[in-house]
Amino acid sequence: MRQILLSIFVLFLFGCNQNDKFSKAEDLSTVAKTHFTASNLVITASGDTANNSSNSTADNSRYDTENLLKNNINDSKQSDSAEFELLLRQINETHDDIFNIWDDNFLPLYNAYQFDELEVEYAADEITNLNESYIALQEEVRIIPIPDNLPENVRHRVQEIKDDLLLAISNRSLAVIEFKSMLGSDEKSHQALMDIHIANSNRYLNEAKEVNAELVLKNEKLITVK
């Protein structure tokens, strides 16, 4: 009888041990999952944990995006700077054209007049050509575009240059009119008025030159900073 009871007790203990093993086996998936997750964690200096693979991917993506944006911005700035440089160059060339037309067409007429060697018919034709040249140049100045992407203060300065160039041309044209009046009259007032118009024209041209040089310098500094 004692042996029978002992056998039953042994069988009971064996059954309990097996149930405990099966119970632990049911938790293996959780253990495996925890182990996999832990292998992807990084412990930071502060003791916090972060997902290594996901954070690395996110950091690289953010880095690439930032670089792309910076490159696009730099390309855009360089493009704007190049466009602005062309505008300033055009203004400078127009400024020089006002002087060149005057030097090439008016000064020979005036010098011939001073030495009483100017023929009226020849002078009339040359004055007509001179006026037409300035009318064409005036139109060139009017249609000079001011880019919308420029800062408001820069746009204002460019408009000032255009206004000065137009006033310079107008005063040259007025001077030519006074010179034409001098050919058929001995009045000294025409000479005086012509000199005033020439002086005014030179003043406007100098102002335009100064502002243009200022903008060129600013643009060069922007290029250097980039």
Secondary structure as the mmCIF struct_conf table of DSSP 4:
data_model
#
loop_
_struct_conf.conf_type_id
_struct_conf.id
_struct_conf.beg_label_comp_id
_struct_conf.beg_label_asym_id
_struct_conf.beg_label_seq_id
_struct_conf.end_label_comp_id
_struct_conf.end_label_asym_id
_struct_conf.end_label_seq_id
HELX_RH_AL_P HELX_RH_AL_P1 ARG A 2 GLU A 26
TURN_TY1_P TURN_TY1_P1 ASP A 27 ASP A 27
HELX_RH_AL_P HELX_RH_AL_P2 LEU A 28 SER A 39
TURN_TY1_P TURN_TY1_P2 ASN A 40 ASN A 40
STRN STRN1 LEU A 41 ILE A 43
TURN_TY1_P TURN_TY1_P3 ALA A 45 SER A 46
BEND BEND1 GLY A 47 GLY A 47
STRN STRN2 THR A 49 ASN A 51
HELX_RH_AL_P HELX_RH_AL_P3 ASN A 52 ILE A 101
HELX_RH_PI_P HELX_RH_PI_P1 TRP A 102 PHE A 106
HELX_RH_AL_P HELX_RH_AL_P4 LEU A 107 GLN A 114
TURN_TY1_P TURN_TY1_P4 PHE A 115 ASP A 116
HELX_RH_AL_P HELX_RH_AL_P5 VAL A 120 ARG A 142
TURN_TY1_P TURN_TY1_P5 ILE A 143 ILE A 143
TURN_TY1_P TURN_TY1_P6 ASP A 148 ASN A 149
BEND BEND2 LEU A 150 LEU A 150
HELX_RH_AL_P HELX_RH_AL_P6 GLU A 152 LEU A 183
TURN_TY1_P TURN_TY1_P7 GLY A 184 GLY A 184
TURN_TY1_P TURN_TY1_P8 LYS A 188 LYS A 188
HELX_RH_AL_P HELX_RH_AL_P7 SER A 189 VAL A 225
#
